[in-house]
Amino acid sequence: MRNTKLLLHICCAPCATGVIKKLKSDGSIYISGIYYNPNIHPSQEHQERKVSVDLLSNDENIDVLYDDTLMVDYWKENLKGEKVNRCDFCYTLRIEQLAKTAKEMGYDAFTTTLLVSPWQNHEKIQIIGQEMQKKYDIDFMYQDFRPFYREGKNLAYHRGYYLQKYCGCIFSYEESDHKKKPIYTF
């Protein structure tokens, strides 16, 4: 029996750490990653997270595709409304690109590290993943990775990965009340 070729959307190294550990424990999954996060602003924040994903790629011995598309102007001009709508747009944008890329590159399935975070809308991500499975005729490997969130964060901390202080978009930055968040101007 051959291994399942899985394309894993990586939102950040801390979230990916626990997910990759869980997926590798199965023993029958060949994992590659894709770092596609046009929601992350500003560019230096996007770069900080990318550097940690690269470290993770080396530590876990997985290949990662990088797409450095940034859409800060789009976010500012079109997504000022309710959090639900902009988060739904963001999930759809990234998961659709993931499914499309996985299909084009001959993967068997796709999933996302967004499913590890207790702060994300898990049910909405699952629905979007299932919609993209139908649209692109490729399996969405759904798993509730939330039980591995804390373990992954701790491992990321010990490995020295960048631990971000907000989800990624300019709105989540402004909504964050973390005392040590970086000072950015948009």
Rosetta constraint file for C-alpha pairs under 8 A:
AtomPair CA 2 CA 28 HARMONIC 7.48 0.50
AtomPair CA 3 CA 28 HARMONIC 4.68 0.50
AtomPair CA 3 CA 29 HARMONIC 5.07 0.50
AtomPair CA 3 CA 30 HARMONIC 5.94 0.50
AtomPair CA 4 CA 28 HARMONIC 6.30 0.50
AtomPair CA 4 CA 29 HARMONIC 4.73 0.50
AtomPair CA 4 CA 30 HARMONIC 5.82 0.50
AtomPair CA 4 CA 108 HARMONIC 6.06 0.50
AtomPair CA 4 CA 109 HARMONIC 7.36 0.50
AtomPair CA 5 CA 29 HARMONIC 6.15 0.50
AtomPair CA 5 CA 30 HARMONIC 4.86 0.50
AtomPair CA 5 CA 31 HARMONIC 6.25 0.50
AtomPair CA 5 CA 32 HARMONIC 7.75 0.50
AtomPair CA 5 CA 107 HARMONIC 5.13 0.50
AtomPair CA 5 CA 108 HARMONIC 5.15 0.50
AtomPair CA 5 CA 109 HARMONIC 6.50 0.50
AtomPair CA 6 CA 29 HARMONIC 6.67 0.50
AtomPair CA 6 CA 30 HARMONIC 5.96 0.50
AtomPair CA 6 CA 31 HARMONIC 5.02 0.50
AtomPair CA 6 CA 32 HARMONIC 6.26 0.50
AtomPair CA 6 CA 102 HARMONIC 7.92 0.50
AtomPair CA 6 CA 107 HARMONIC 5.90 0.50
AtomPair CA 6 CA 108 HARMONIC 6.04 0.50
AtomPair CA 6 CA 109 HARMONIC 4.92 0.50
AtomPair CA 6 CA 110 HARMONIC 5.34 0.50
AtomPair CA 6 CA 111 HARMONIC 7.48 0.50
AtomPair CA 7 CA 31 HARMONIC 6.14 0.50
AtomPair CA 7 CA 32 HARMONIC 5.07 0.50
AtomPair CA 7 CA 33 HARMONIC 5.47 0.50
AtomPair CA 7 CA 34 HARMONIC 6.92 0.50
AtomPair CA 7 CA 98 HARMONIC 7.52 0.50
AtomPair CA 7 CA 102 HARMONIC 5.92 0.50
AtomPair CA 7 CA 107 HARMONIC 6.53 0.50
AtomPair CA 7 CA 109 HARMONIC 6.42 0.50
AtomPair CA 7 CA 110 HARMONIC 4.74 0.50
AtomPair CA 7 CA 111 HARMONIC 6.64 0.50
AtomPair CA 8 CA 31 HARMONIC 6.80 0.50
AtomPair CA 8 CA 32 HARMONIC 6.06 0.50
AtomPair CA 8 CA 33 HARMONIC 4.57 0.50
AtomPair CA 8 CA 34 HARMONIC 6.12 0.50
AtomPair CA 8 CA 98 HARMONIC 7.86 0.50
AtomPair CA 8 CA 110 HARMONIC 5.76 0.50
AtomPair CA 8 CA 111 HARMONIC 5.13 0.50
AtomPair CA 8 CA 112 HARMONIC 5.37 0.50
AtomPair CA 8 CA 113 HARMONIC 7.12 0.50
AtomPair CA 9 CA 33 HARMONIC 5.78 0.50
AtomPair CA 9 CA 34 HARMONIC 4.95 0.50
AtomPair CA 9 CA 35 HARMONIC 6.18 0.50
AtomPair CA 9 CA 36 HARMONIC 7.17 0.50
AtomPair CA 9 CA 95 HARMONIC 7.66 0.50
AtomPair CA 9 CA 98 HARMONIC 6.36 0.50
AtomPair CA 9 CA 110 HARMONIC 7.64 0.50
AtomPair CA 9 CA 111 HARMONIC 6.27 0.50
AtomPair CA 9 CA 112 HARMONIC 4.45 0.50
AtomPair CA 9 CA 113 HARMONIC 6.10 0.50
AtomPair CA 10 CA 15 HARMONIC 7.62 0.50
AtomPair CA 10 CA 16 HARMONIC 5.95 0.50
AtomPair CA 10 CA 33 HARMONIC 6.28 0.50
AtomPair CA 10 CA 34 HARMONIC 5.86 0.50
AtomPair CA 10 CA 35 HARMONIC 5.21 0.50
AtomPair CA 10 CA 36 HARMONIC 7.38 0.50
AtomPair CA 10 CA 53 HARMONIC 7.81 0.50
AtomPair CA 10 CA 112 HARMONIC 6.36 0.50
AtomPair CA 10 CA 113 HARMONIC 5.50 0.50
AtomPair CA 10 CA 114 HARMONIC 7.77 0.50
AtomPair CA 11 CA 15 HARMONIC 7.02 0.50
AtomPair CA 11 CA 16 HARMONIC 7.33 0.50
AtomPair CA 11 CA 35 HARMONIC 6.53 0.50
AtomPair CA 11 CA 36 HARMONIC 7.38 0.50
AtomPair CA 11 CA 37 HARMONIC 6.53 0.50
AtomPair CA 11 CA 112 HARMONIC 7.77 0.50
AtomPair CA 11 CA 113 HARMONIC 6.21 0.50
AtomPair CA 11 CA 114 HARMONIC 6.62 0.50
AtomPair CA 12 CA 16 HARMONIC 6.21 0.50
AtomPair CA 12 CA 35 HARMONIC 7.94 0.50
AtomPair CA 12 CA 49 HARMONIC 5.96 0.50
AtomPair CA 12 CA 50 HARMONIC 7.48 0.50
AtomPair CA 12 CA 52 HARMONIC 7.55 0.50
AtomPair CA 12 CA 53 HARMONIC 6.30 0.50
AtomPair CA 12 CA 113 HARMONIC 7.97 0.50
AtomPair CA 13 CA 17 HARMONIC 6.02 0.50
AtomPair CA 13 CA 49 HARMONIC 7.06 0.50
AtomPair CA 13 CA 52 HARMONIC 5.72 0.50
AtomPair CA 13 CA 53 HARMONIC 4.86 0.50
AtomPair CA 13 CA 56 HARMONIC 6.24 0.50
AtomPair CA 13 CA 156 HARMONIC 7.02 0.50
AtomPair CA 13 CA 161 HARMONIC 6.77 0.50
AtomPair CA 13 CA 162 HARMONIC 7.63 0.50
AtomPair CA 14 CA 18 HARMONIC 7.58 0.50
AtomPair CA 14 CA 152 HARMONIC 6.03 0.50
AtomPair CA 14 CA 153 HARMONIC 5.10 0.50
AtomPair CA 14 CA 155 HARMONIC 7.83 0.50
AtomPair CA 14 CA 156 HARMONIC 5.10 0.50
AtomPair CA 14 CA 157 HARMONIC 7.75 0.50
AtomPair CA 14 CA 161 HARMONIC 7.01 0.50
AtomPair CA 14 CA 162 HARMONIC 7.73 0.50
AtomPair CA 14 CA 163 HARMONIC 6.68 0.50
AtomPair CA 15 CA 19 HARMONIC 6.90 0.50
AtomPair CA 15 CA 113 HARMONIC 5.91 0.50
AtomPair CA 15 CA 114 HARMONIC 7.39 0.50
AtomPair CA 15 CA 116 HARMONIC 6.35 0.50
AtomPair CA 15 CA 117 HARMONIC 6.96 0.50
AtomPair CA 15 CA 149 HARMONIC 6.69 0.50
AtomPair CA 15 CA 152 HARMONIC 6.37 0.50
AtomPair CA 15 CA 153 HARMONIC 6.76 0.50
AtomPair CA 16 CA 20 HARMONIC 5.88 0.50
AtomPair CA 16 CA 113 HARMONIC 5.55 0.50
AtomPair CA 16 CA 152 HARMONIC 7.29 0.50
AtomPair CA 17 CA 21 HARMONIC 6.30 0.50
AtomPair CA 17 CA 56 HARMONIC 7.46 0.50
AtomPair CA 17 CA 152 HARMONIC 4.84 0.50
AtomPair CA 17 CA 153 HARMONIC 7.28 0.50
AtomPair CA 17 CA 155 HARMONIC 7.06 0.50
AtomPair CA 17 CA 156 HARMONIC 6.47 0.50
AtomPair CA 18 CA 22 HARMONIC 6.22 0.50
AtomPair CA 18 CA 116 HARMONIC 7.89 0.50
AtomPair CA 18 CA 145 HARMONIC 7.91 0.50
AtomPair CA 18 CA 148 HARMONIC 5.19 0.50
AtomPair CA 18 CA 149 HARMONIC 6.12 0.50
AtomPair CA 18 CA 150 HARMONIC 7.97 0.50
AtomPair CA 18 CA 151 HARMONIC 6.17 0.50
AtomPair CA 18 CA 152 HARMONIC 3.79 0.50
AtomPair CA 18 CA 153 HARMONIC 7.37 0.50
AtomPair CA 18 CA 155 HARMONIC 7.90 0.50
AtomPair CA 19 CA 23 HARMONIC 6.14 0.50
AtomPair CA 19 CA 113 HARMONIC 6.45 0.50
AtomPair CA 19 CA 116 HARMONIC 6.93 0.50
AtomPair CA 19 CA 145 HARMONIC 6.35 0.50
AtomPair CA 19 CA 148 HARMONIC 6.77 0.50
AtomPair CA 19 CA 149 HARMONIC 7.99 0.50
AtomPair CA 19 CA 152 HARMONIC 7.38 0.50
AtomPair CA 20 CA 24 HARMONIC 5.94 0.50
AtomPair CA 20 CA 31 HARMONIC 7.97 0.50
AtomPair CA 21 CA 25 HARMONIC 6.24 0.50
AtomPair CA 22 CA 26 HARMONIC 7.05 0.50
AtomPair CA 22 CA 148 HARMONIC 7.60 0.50
AtomPair CA 23 CA 27 HARMONIC 7.62 0.50
AtomPair CA 23 CA 29 HARMONIC 6.77 0.50
AtomPair CA 24 CA 28 HARMONIC 7.68 0.50
AtomPair CA 24 CA 29 HARMONIC 6.63 0.50
AtomPair CA 31 CA 62 HARMONIC 6.48 0.50
AtomPair CA 31 CA 63 HARMONIC 7.84 0.50
AtomPair CA 32 CA 62 HARMONIC 5.61 0.50
AtomPair CA 32 CA 63 HARMONIC 5.09 0.50
AtomPair CA 32 CA 64 HARMONIC 5.80 0.50
AtomPair CA 32 CA 65 HARMONIC 7.99 0.50
AtomPair CA 33 CA 62 HARMONIC 7.09 0.50
AtomPair CA 33 CA 63 HARMONIC 6.13 0.50
AtomPair CA 33 CA 64 HARMONIC 4.31 0.50
AtomPair CA 33 CA 65 HARMONIC 6.18 0.50
AtomPair CA 34 CA 64 HARMONIC 5.21 0.50
AtomPair CA 34 CA 65 HARMONIC 4.59 0.50
AtomPair CA 34 CA 66 HARMONIC 5.97 0.50
AtomPair CA 34 CA 67 HARMONIC 7.71 0.50
AtomPair CA 34 CA 98 HARMONIC 7.45 0.50
AtomPair CA 35 CA 50 HARMONIC 7.45 0.50
AtomPair CA 35 CA 53 HARMONIC 7.77 0.50
AtomPair CA 35 CA 64 HARMONIC 6.91 0.50
AtomPair CA 35 CA 65 HARMONIC 6.16 0.50
AtomPair CA 35 CA 66 HARMONIC 4.98 0.50
AtomPair CA 35 CA 67 HARMONIC 6.19 0.50
AtomPair CA 36 CA 66 HARMONIC 6.47 0.50
AtomPair CA 36 CA 67 HARMONIC 5.18 0.50
AtomPair CA 36 CA 68 HARMONIC 6.88 0.50
AtomPair CA 36 CA 69 HARMONIC 7.39 0.50
AtomPair CA 36 CA 94 HARMONIC 6.62 0.50
AtomPair CA 36 CA 97 HARMONIC 7.99 0.50
AtomPair CA 36 CA 98 HARMONIC 7.98 0.50
AtomPair CA 37 CA 46 HARMONIC 7.92 0.50
AtomPair CA 37 CA 67 HARMONIC 7.76 0.50
AtomPair CA 37 CA 68 HARMONIC 7.64 0.50
AtomPair CA 37 CA 69 HARMONIC 7.38 0.50
AtomPair CA 37 CA 70 HARMONIC 7.43 0.50
AtomPair CA 37 CA 94 HARMONIC 6.71 0.50
AtomPair CA 38 CA 68 HARMONIC 7.19 0.50
AtomPair CA 38 CA 69 HARMONIC 5.26 0.50
AtomPair CA 38 CA 70 HARMONIC 4.17 0.50
AtomPair CA 38 CA 71 HARMONIC 5.37 0.50
AtomPair CA 38 CA 72 HARMONIC 7.75 0.50
AtomPair CA 39 CA 70 HARMONIC 6.62 0.50
AtomPair CA 39 CA 71 HARMONIC 6.30 0.50
AtomPair CA 39 CA 72 HARMONIC 7.02 0.50
AtomPair CA 39 CA 75 HARMONIC 7.50 0.50
AtomPair CA 39 CA 90 HARMONIC 6.83 0.50
AtomPair CA 39 CA 168 HARMONIC 6.03 0.50
AtomPair CA 39 CA 169 HARMONIC 5.06 0.50
AtomPair CA 40 CA 45 HARMONIC 6.88 0.50
AtomPair CA 40 CA 46 HARMONIC 5.47 0.50
AtomPair CA 40 CA 70 HARMONIC 7.14 0.50
AtomPair CA 40 CA 72 HARMONIC 7.88 0.50
AtomPair CA 40 CA 167 HARMONIC 7.84 0.50
AtomPair CA 40 CA 168 HARMONIC 4.20 0.50
AtomPair CA 40 CA 169 HARMONIC 4.96 0.50
AtomPair CA 40 CA 170 HARMONIC 7.59 0.50
AtomPair CA 41 CA 45 HARMONIC 6.02 0.50
AtomPair CA 41 CA 46 HARMONIC 6.18 0.50
AtomPair CA 41 CA 70 HARMONIC 7.59 0.50
AtomPair CA 41 CA 72 HARMONIC 6.38 0.50
AtomPair CA 41 CA 168 HARMONIC 6.07 0.50
AtomPair CA 41 CA 169 HARMONIC 5.49 0.50
AtomPair CA 41 CA 170 HARMONIC 5.97 0.50
AtomPair CA 42 CA 46 HARMONIC 6.48 0.50
AtomPair CA 42 CA 72 HARMONIC 7.47 0.50
AtomPair CA 42 CA 170 HARMONIC 7.69 0.50
AtomPair CA 42 CA 184 HARMONIC 7.40 0.50
AtomPair CA 42 CA 186 HARMONIC 6.73 0.50
AtomPair CA 43 CA 47 HARMONIC 6.12 0.50
AtomPair CA 43 CA 70 HARMONIC 7.52 0.50
AtomPair CA 44 CA 48 HARMONIC 6.14 0.50
AtomPair CA 45 CA 49 HARMONIC 6.34 0.50
AtomPair CA 46 CA 50 HARMONIC 6.16 0.50
AtomPair CA 47 CA 51 HARMONIC 6.15 0.50
AtomPair CA 48 CA 52 HARMONIC 6.62 0.50
AtomPair CA 48 CA 162 HARMONIC 6.78 0.50
AtomPair CA 49 CA 53 HARMONIC 6.29 0.50
AtomPair CA 49 CA 162 HARMONIC 6.43 0.50
AtomPair CA 49 CA 164 HARMONIC 7.66 0.50
AtomPair CA 50 CA 54 HARMONIC 6.20 0.50
AtomPair CA 51 CA 55 HARMONIC 6.39 0.50
AtomPair CA 52 CA 56 HARMONIC 6.13 0.50
AtomPair CA 52 CA 161 HARMONIC 5.22 0.50
AtomPair CA 52 CA 162 HARMONIC 5.91 0.50
AtomPair CA 53 CA 57 HARMONIC 6.05 0.50
AtomPair CA 54 CA 58 HARMONIC 6.41 0.50
AtomPair CA 54 CA 64 HARMONIC 7.69 0.50
AtomPair CA 55 CA 59 HARMONIC 6.12 0.50
AtomPair CA 55 CA 161 HARMONIC 7.58 0.50
AtomPair CA 56 CA 60 HARMONIC 5.89 0.50
AtomPair CA 56 CA 161 HARMONIC 7.96 0.50
AtomPair CA 57 CA 61 HARMONIC 5.57 0.50
AtomPair CA 57 CA 62 HARMONIC 5.09 0.50
AtomPair CA 57 CA 63 HARMONIC 6.28 0.50
AtomPair CA 57 CA 64 HARMONIC 6.53 0.50
AtomPair CA 58 CA 62 HARMONIC 6.82 0.50
AtomPair CA 71 CA 75 HARMONIC 6.29 0.50
AtomPair CA 72 CA 76 HARMONIC 6.19 0.50
AtomPair CA 72 CA 169 HARMONIC 7.96 0.50
AtomPair CA 72 CA 170 HARMONIC 7.78 0.50
AtomPair CA 73 CA 77 HARMONIC 6.07 0.50
AtomPair CA 74 CA 78 HARMONIC 5.68 0.50
AtomPair CA 74 CA 79 HARMONIC 7.34 0.50
AtomPair CA 75 CA 79 HARMONIC 5.04 0.50
AtomPair CA 75 CA 80 HARMONIC 7.26 0.50
AtomPair CA 75 CA 169 HARMONIC 7.69 0.50
AtomPair CA 75 CA 170 HARMONIC 7.72 0.50
AtomPair CA 76 CA 80 HARMONIC 6.42 0.50
AtomPair CA 76 CA 170 HARMONIC 7.81 0.50
AtomPair CA 79 CA 85 HARMONIC 7.77 0.50
AtomPair CA 79 CA 86 HARMONIC 5.54 0.50
AtomPair CA 80 CA 86 HARMONIC 7.69 0.50
AtomPair CA 80 CA 171 HARMONIC 7.96 0.50
AtomPair CA 81 CA 85 HARMONIC 7.07 0.50
AtomPair CA 81 CA 86 HARMONIC 7.08 0.50
AtomPair CA 82 CA 86 HARMONIC 6.66 0.50
AtomPair CA 83 CA 87 HARMONIC 5.95 0.50
AtomPair CA 84 CA 88 HARMONIC 6.01 0.50
AtomPair CA 85 CA 89 HARMONIC 6.17 0.50
AtomPair CA 86 CA 90 HARMONIC 6.10 0.50
AtomPair CA 87 CA 91 HARMONIC 6.11 0.50
AtomPair CA 88 CA 92 HARMONIC 6.10 0.50
AtomPair CA 88 CA 124 HARMONIC 7.41 0.50
AtomPair CA 89 CA 93 HARMONIC 6.00 0.50
AtomPair CA 90 CA 94 HARMONIC 6.31 0.50
AtomPair CA 91 CA 95 HARMONIC 5.95 0.50
AtomPair CA 91 CA 125 HARMONIC 6.50 0.50
AtomPair CA 91 CA 128 HARMONIC 7.52 0.50
AtomPair CA 92 CA 96 HARMONIC 5.71 0.50
AtomPair CA 92 CA 128 HARMONIC 6.30 0.50
AtomPair CA 93 CA 97 HARMONIC 6.33 0.50
AtomPair CA 94 CA 98 HARMONIC 6.14 0.50
AtomPair CA 95 CA 99 HARMONIC 6.14 0.50
AtomPair CA 95 CA 112 HARMONIC 7.53 0.50
AtomPair CA 95 CA 128 HARMONIC 7.24 0.50
AtomPair CA 95 CA 129 HARMONIC 6.54 0.50
AtomPair CA 95 CA 132 HARMONIC 7.38 0.50
AtomPair CA 96 CA 100 HARMONIC 6.04 0.50
AtomPair CA 96 CA 129 HARMONIC 7.98 0.50
AtomPair CA 96 CA 132 HARMONIC 6.05 0.50
AtomPair CA 97 CA 101 HARMONIC 5.99 0.50
AtomPair CA 98 CA 102 HARMONIC 6.03 0.50
AtomPair CA 98 CA 110 HARMONIC 7.07 0.50
AtomPair CA 99 CA 103 HARMONIC 6.14 0.50
AtomPair CA 99 CA 110 HARMONIC 6.29 0.50
AtomPair CA 99 CA 132 HARMONIC 6.25 0.50
AtomPair CA 99 CA 133 HARMONIC 7.09 0.50
AtomPair CA 99 CA 136 HARMONIC 6.59 0.50
AtomPair CA 99 CA 138 HARMONIC 7.18 0.50
AtomPair CA 100 CA 104 HARMONIC 6.16 0.50
AtomPair CA 100 CA 136 HARMONIC 6.38 0.50
AtomPair CA 101 CA 105 HARMONIC 6.01 0.50
AtomPair CA 102 CA 106 HARMONIC 6.21 0.50
AtomPair CA 102 CA 107 HARMONIC 5.08 0.50
AtomPair CA 102 CA 108 HARMONIC 7.56 0.50
AtomPair CA 102 CA 109 HARMONIC 6.99 0.50
AtomPair CA 102 CA 110 HARMONIC 6.50 0.50
AtomPair CA 102 CA 138 HARMONIC 7.82 0.50
AtomPair CA 103 CA 107 HARMONIC 5.93 0.50
AtomPair CA 103 CA 108 HARMONIC 7.65 0.50
AtomPair CA 103 CA 136 HARMONIC 6.74 0.50
AtomPair CA 103 CA 137 HARMONIC 7.68 0.50
AtomPair CA 103 CA 138 HARMONIC 6.27 0.50
AtomPair CA 108 CA 138 HARMONIC 6.49 0.50
AtomPair CA 108 CA 139 HARMONIC 6.49 0.50
AtomPair CA 109 CA 138 HARMONIC 5.80 0.50
AtomPair CA 109 CA 139 HARMONIC 4.49 0.50
AtomPair CA 109 CA 140 HARMONIC 5.58 0.50
AtomPair CA 109 CA 141 HARMONIC 6.10 0.50
AtomPair CA 110 CA 138 HARMONIC 7.61 0.50
AtomPair CA 110 CA 139 HARMONIC 6.45 0.50
AtomPair CA 110 CA 140 HARMONIC 5.15 0.50
AtomPair CA 110 CA 141 HARMONIC 5.79 0.50
AtomPair CA 111 CA 129 HARMONIC 7.59 0.50
AtomPair CA 111 CA 140 HARMONIC 5.90 0.50
AtomPair CA 111 CA 141 HARMONIC 5.34 0.50
AtomPair CA 111 CA 142 HARMONIC 6.54 0.50
AtomPair CA 113 CA 117 HARMONIC 7.67 0.50
AtomPair CA 113 CA 145 HARMONIC 7.92 0.50
AtomPair CA 114 CA 120 HARMONIC 6.82 0.50
AtomPair CA 114 CA 122 HARMONIC 7.78 0.50
AtomPair CA 114 CA 125 HARMONIC 7.59 0.50
AtomPair CA 115 CA 120 HARMONIC 7.52 0.50
AtomPair CA 115 CA 122 HARMONIC 5.99 0.50
AtomPair CA 115 CA 125 HARMONIC 7.22 0.50
AtomPair CA 115 CA 143 HARMONIC 7.28 0.50
AtomPair CA 115 CA 144 HARMONIC 6.08 0.50
AtomPair CA 115 CA 145 HARMONIC 5.65 0.50
AtomPair CA 115 CA 146 HARMONIC 6.60 0.50
AtomPair CA 116 CA 144 HARMONIC 6.80 0.50
AtomPair CA 116 CA 145 HARMONIC 4.38 0.50
AtomPair CA 116 CA 146 HARMONIC 4.18 0.50
AtomPair CA 116 CA 147 HARMONIC 7.45 0.50
AtomPair CA 116 CA 148 HARMONIC 6.76 0.50
AtomPair CA 116 CA 149 HARMONIC 5.54 0.50
AtomPair CA 117 CA 122 HARMONIC 7.97 0.50
AtomPair CA 117 CA 145 HARMONIC 7.82 0.50
AtomPair CA 117 CA 146 HARMONIC 5.87 0.50
AtomPair CA 117 CA 149 HARMONIC 6.29 0.50
AtomPair CA 118 CA 122 HARMONIC 7.76 0.50
AtomPair CA 118 CA 146 HARMONIC 6.22 0.50
AtomPair CA 118 CA 149 HARMONIC 7.69 0.50
AtomPair CA 121 CA 125 HARMONIC 6.34 0.50
AtomPair CA 122 CA 126 HARMONIC 6.24 0.50
AtomPair CA 123 CA 127 HARMONIC 6.27 0.50
AtomPair CA 124 CA 128 HARMONIC 6.20 0.50
AtomPair CA 125 CA 129 HARMONIC 6.07 0.50
AtomPair CA 126 CA 130 HARMONIC 6.24 0.50
AtomPair CA 126 CA 142 HARMONIC 6.90 0.50
AtomPair CA 127 CA 131 HARMONIC 6.23 0.50
AtomPair CA 128 CA 132 HARMONIC 6.20 0.50
AtomPair CA 129 CA 133 HARMONIC 6.14 0.50
AtomPair CA 129 CA 140 HARMONIC 5.92 0.50
AtomPair CA 129 CA 142 HARMONIC 7.85 0.50
AtomPair CA 130 CA 134 HARMONIC 6.50 0.50
AtomPair CA 130 CA 140 HARMONIC 6.21 0.50
AtomPair CA 131 CA 135 HARMONIC 6.21 0.50
AtomPair CA 132 CA 136 HARMONIC 5.86 0.50
AtomPair CA 132 CA 137 HARMONIC 7.79 0.50
AtomPair CA 132 CA 138 HARMONIC 7.96 0.50
AtomPair CA 132 CA 140 HARMONIC 7.72 0.50
AtomPair CA 133 CA 137 HARMONIC 5.39 0.50
AtomPair CA 133 CA 138 HARMONIC 5.07 0.50
AtomPair CA 133 CA 139 HARMONIC 5.45 0.50
AtomPair CA 133 CA 140 HARMONIC 5.45 0.50
AtomPair CA 134 CA 138 HARMONIC 7.15 0.50
AtomPair CA 145 CA 149 HARMONIC 7.03 0.50
AtomPair CA 148 CA 152 HARMONIC 6.01 0.50
AtomPair CA 149 CA 153 HARMONIC 6.19 0.50
AtomPair CA 150 CA 154 HARMONIC 6.16 0.50
AtomPair CA 151 CA 155 HARMONIC 6.20 0.50
AtomPair CA 152 CA 156 HARMONIC 6.04 0.50
AtomPair CA 153 CA 157 HARMONIC 6.14 0.50
AtomPair CA 154 CA 158 HARMONIC 6.30 0.50
AtomPair CA 155 CA 159 HARMONIC 6.14 0.50
AtomPair CA 156 CA 160 HARMONIC 6.23 0.50
AtomPair CA 156 CA 161 HARMONIC 5.31 0.50
AtomPair CA 156 CA 162 HARMONIC 7.92 0.50
AtomPair CA 156 CA 163 HARMONIC 7.83 0.50
AtomPair CA 157 CA 161 HARMONIC 5.92 0.50
AtomPair CA 157 CA 162 HARMONIC 7.76 0.50
AtomPair CA 157 CA 163 HARMONIC 7.27 0.50
AtomPair CA 164 CA 181 HARMONIC 7.88 0.50
AtomPair CA 165 CA 173 HARMONIC 7.98 0.50
AtomPair CA 165 CA 176 HARMONIC 7.47 0.50
AtomPair CA 165 CA 178 HARMONIC 6.52 0.50
AtomPair CA 165 CA 180 HARMONIC 7.47 0.50
AtomPair CA 165 CA 181 HARMONIC 5.33 0.50
AtomPair CA 165 CA 182 HARMONIC 7.69 0.50
AtomPair CA 166 CA 172 HARMONIC 6.01 0.50
AtomPair CA 166 CA 173 HARMONIC 5.50 0.50
AtomPair CA 166 CA 176 HARMONIC 6.03 0.50
AtomPair CA 166 CA 181 HARMONIC 7.64 0.50
AtomPair CA 167 CA 172 HARMONIC 5.81 0.50
AtomPair CA 167 CA 173 HARMONIC 7.16 0.50
AtomPair CA 168 CA 172 HARMONIC 6.27 0.50
AtomPair CA 168 CA 173 HARMONIC 6.71 0.50
AtomPair CA 169 CA 173 HARMONIC 6.30 0.50
AtomPair CA 170 CA 174 HARMONIC 6.27 0.50
AtomPair CA 170 CA 186 HARMONIC 7.66 0.50
AtomPair CA 171 CA 175 HARMONIC 6.15 0.50
AtomPair CA 172 CA 176 HARMONIC 5.97 0.50
AtomPair CA 176 CA 181 HARMONIC 7.87 0.50
AtomPair CA 177 CA 181 HARMONIC 7.91 0.50
